[in-house]
Amino acid sequence: MELTREEELALEGEEGEAAALAMKVLVNLGDLEGAGRMLPIGSAHVSGVSYLTAGGALLKLLEEFTRKGAKAKVPSSLNPAGMDLACWERMGIGPFFASKQSRIIELFSQMGIDTTCSCIPYELSGTVHPIRLGEHVAWGESNAVIYANSVVGARTNREGGISSLASAITGLTPEYGLHLDGGRLPTFEVEVRGNLSHLHFDLLGAYIGKNWNSVIAHLSGIKGRPDIIDLKHLGASLAAKGGHAMFHMEGVTPEHRMMERSRKEGIVRERLVIGPSELEAAQEDLYPAPQKEPDIYVLGCPQFGPAEFGRLHGAIKGRKLKEGKRIIVFTSKAVRSMLGSGVLNDIVGAGVEIYDDTCMVVTPLRDMGIGLVGTDSGKAAHYIPKMSKVETELLPMELMVERSMG
Amino acid sequence: MSTDHLMGPSSSLTFQGVALKGVGSAPVRGRALKWDRPISFLGDVDPATGEINRDGASGNLRDRVLVFPEGAGSTVGSYVIYNMKLNGTAPKAMLMKRAEAIIAMGCIIADIPLVHRIPEERFQAIATGDTVEVRPSDGTITVWKGVEAGR
């Protein structure tokens, strides 16, 4: 990699030990990936925040970084933690886990990183640096990466916890992959036939992701205009099942015309034609249903934004949870502050539990007494059985409300 | 034990790989542990003991020069490598055919020298128990066949 004089000096320790270590991470990453130079970034979103996933090693690494004087150089935000930072006791989290998790957040905060703890920084322009078309950023969290690249047209590779933190500290990222035009071209074509429901977008992402790993899909033929929930869930499923970092959608995403260049260059390798009946037929293979109907339903993967709260409010229609049933929603304080108090009061009044700062994928569900759940998220239904060994049913939000409210 | 007289040019093999920049400084020497399958540090390795177990094969990575083709699995693997360093169960160095971000990030934060792009025939020539010296400054590798030589 070609480094500027300033970058060389940072690598040699001119800006302190923490910046030197962070620069060492990025220079080596750039060498491995064949990057030519570093790019300045507008923001960093740091993943690897939950004590459940990275544990004591993360805590010790953060202690080392803060001891070496680490400070974020660009606006930076955090992924969900392993618990609601205020109401962890009500969630059923133990004091040991809580003290470790709180210390992790405290260390990030000392580095000057915003501690909203959200996986949807792209919806939080009021608290986190807003992203723009063509802007280079360094984001971890696969659903945020695919949304930023696809729907906003910002440019980020799929960063891990360590590289996203290194980018927060240096304000730089190596230039390769999705930062370059050539790394954003679709290589796979999907023609969608028929009308898709919300849940079909989760299944569509999972089906493509499972069968075609790490491609950039171009989707056409989708009727109507998919809403923000559909785009979030499609991207989250593509990323979870297939490691995708970007998709294009005809008439919807800002760079969908890149398909013309892909066709001209002959790099579109395959074409898939698919509709609702094929997706429903694939559901049992993608997300095998548990034998029993769950009593507990989890919503908010990716975390609930204002659109999802509106949809849930509409589905509840003034009903209340039946005895023995639970619906748990994961969101952030930043999203709550965007909502009218009427919507929130109605949802809480129906018996729905709402937690901030976390989600069902990174919180210890078994500690919360949960052994079987239903969710409307293809991403959550992919990860919960792996991470928490909890059986998971995938079903639409409206159906869980029908089953559990009366 | 002085075995310097055994270390003539005829009994050793020297070649070059690509070293991570700024990771490790002085040459490190240790016995090789050769693993022929990709390693997922999250899942395959116990950071408390250094034990590796997969598909019926097992070994201990502690203080070894770990020789393996490539990494696999979750990005949390980087933290497992760091955890091994903190626990004193980490390998002294790693040699790989192909490095990727998960292993590289782990080695950088744990300050474990990593040399990659080891040519196939050199990779094949190294066996568990060989003595290996790794020079982090330029990626030079020297291998002495057998356990005793070079110690």
Interface residues (C-beta under 8 A of the other chain):
Chain A: L11 L21 K24 V25 V27 N28 L29 D31 L32 E33 G48 T53 A54 G55 G56 A57 L58 K60 L61 G160 G161 I162 S163
Chain B: L20 K21 G22 V23 P47 T75 V76 S78 Y79 V80 Y82 N83 L86 A99 E100 A101 I102 A104 M105 I108 I109
